[in-house]
Every structure is written in C-alpha cells, then in structure tokens.
Amino acid sequence: MKAPLTRFYCMSKECGFEETTHKLKEGIPCPKCKGPVLSQRVEKGEINNERTNSHNS
C-alpha cells in the first residue's frame, strides 16, 4: 500500500522548494538550502485544484 500523498516544502520562503509525493521523506533537510522541511498531507481534490489554479494564472 502506498503512503498517503504528502506535500513537502521548505520553511524558508526565499528557497521555494516544494515536492508532492507518496514517498516517505520525514526528517530530511531541504535539498536546496539544507534548512528544515515541513510536510502536509494532501487530499485528492487539493492537488487537482492546485494544478487548475496554476494554469489559470
């Protein structure tokens, strides 16, 4: 069974790292700036809304 879909993003707003995946990546440092990374579980409808909104802007 897959892990839940999770969005990982850097705490530093200047960095801008963000990744959405089913892989478990808890506790990893940011690959860009080596800072702390936060995670947020993504619901199925949220990922589709993000893609739609990015195409509209």
C-alpha positions in Angstrom: 0.0 0.0 0.0 1.2 3.5 -0.8 2.0 6.1 1.8 -0.5 9.0 1.8 0.1 11.8 -0.7 2.2 14.4 1.1 3.5 17.8 0.2 7.0 18.6 1.5 8.1 22.3 1.4 11.0 24.3 2.8 10.3 26.7 5.8 12.4 29.4 4.0 10.2 31.4 1.7 13.2 32.5 -0.3 14.2 28.9 -1.1 10.8 27.9 -2.7 11.5 24.1 -2.6 8.2 22.1 -2.8 7.5 18.5 -3.7 4.4 16.4 -3.6 4.9 12.6 -3.4 3.8 9.3 -1.9 7.3 8.6 -0.7 8.2 8.9 3.0 10.6 11.8 3.4 10.1 12.8 7.0 13.1 14.4 8.7 15.1 15.2 5.5 16.8 18.6 5.1 15.9 20.8 2.2 17.9 19.7 -0.9 18.4 23.3 -2.0 19.3 25.2 1.2 19.7 22.4 3.8 17.1 24.1 6.0 14.1 22.4 7.8 11.3 20.9 5.7 7.7 20.8 6.7 5.1 18.3 5.5 1.4 18.5 4.9 -0.9 15.6 3.9 -2.7 16.4 0.6 -6.3 15.4 -0.1 -7.2 14.1 -3.6 -9.2 17.2 -4.6 -6.5 19.6 -3.4 -3.8 18.5 -5.9 -6.2 18.8 -8.8 -7.3 22.3 -7.6 -3.6 23.4 -7.4 -2.9 22.3 -11.0 -6.1 24.1 -12.3 -5.2 27.3 -10.4 -1.6 27.4 -11.7 -2.9 27.1 -15.3 -5.4 29.9 -14.8 -2.8 32.5 -13.6 
